[in-house]
């Protein structure tokens, strides 16, 4: 076996892409900072007891695990940073009011999410805790919009949904847990043939409503159709009103899909996903998860979103970096002064170490410093 | 690509999909049975067909290489259906997923609870779940074709396979003993495409749906 081969779905990031990722990371975290989101850096691994609390079995399967030699307890390498940040809000900060946090770090997945995904995404996200009202949902979606625009992805489409619609239908239909799980799966896959078989024994009003759900996607008109055709349960009405408020508050391309119930057991209100022309999967996912903090002893309203920086950098490539300036190796104090000044002005100046003239082209310089009449001048290479 | 790409396989699926495509106003410019081309144009410049192996159809649609696809329920169950919408049962390419055994094999006592059975099949997931639900231990042998042979030469006790007329089974002295599920082809849709190309895809989906329900 070749010793330099990396595991499947794990890769090195080479200079140009690495620079792009770093620039994107800086730009997004700076954007979050000026919006009042404080950066936190949770650990790479922690006990699975806390890492997987309040999340689904899906995340459990996706988490690499190992035994801690100090305590003998099971630890997991984070596969998602959101629960860690929720733990920080619930336990460590212990503030009473609204808390805004952001984070960026590598996460590890036991299996890639798809053939085209990496097992080591770079997750970057922002979360608001402590406000249950629609204003927090609006703020977090606006922040995502601003982030997309800052990366040249302003034409991305934001699809919103509300788990309260399905929840209300399931509750009023009085379905048991098993049937609810099956209905959920069929609605999510827009699998109407299966849905038809599942709702056969429900009362007509619920049957019609479940069958309609997979078709309730599209633009703003979906809300009207939903109001007219779905039962007027108060929770359901409130969910539709929330969606309308979010739609009114946000600019840019928006869509609604009431059958988009990703993370149904984890989310508790408005959920959203950003789609961009070039990709078959969502490029950012977010939503409300008011119940997760409860597992850490303090139920806090929460909403946020996260994205994979490595995916974004491929969609929004950075302009190639400016070429560098080559300087000879020399003890000349004037040369060193000149180099310092150029570097302070943001230029890349590379000193050529003695004996490497043959490979000069690899350095990517387009200019060089040359001594002319006692002055170090820049001439093109 | 900005238009619509539809993935489907040659043979029965293509033949039985043709009337549905016609109902949506789409006519292929070539017949894949005679043409060697894998991308086939249609009378509509914004619609093209790609010809793939049946079991690859969900993969092409899942990753957005095609927006729509026609795939058998058997193929979808093996694939898992992750990342796909499957809104319409097209009621075409119908057959049944069955367990078949050699003549004279006592299936009833072979599958009493806790028994162990060697099963040859192309459909590992379907077979695994079927026997797990019955409480029968199975050793699965993955084959890519001519499953009927396996019990005859002692490679397996039973097979799990698609049966449409039953002629191949009879010709090889096998008999179907249990139906696992009825199978027919589904329309599958890429999730992002349904959102990003809604205006283009919706009329095609609706045409398929009304063509199917007028036949039913």
Interface residues (C-beta under 8 A of the other chain):
Chain A: X114 X115 X116 X157 X159 X189 X190 X191 X192 X193 X214 X217 X218 X255 X257 X275 X277 X279 X280 X281 X282
Chain B: X59 X62 X63 X64 X81 X83 X84 X85 X86 X87 X88 X89 X186 X189 X190 X191 X192 X193 X194 X195 X196 X198
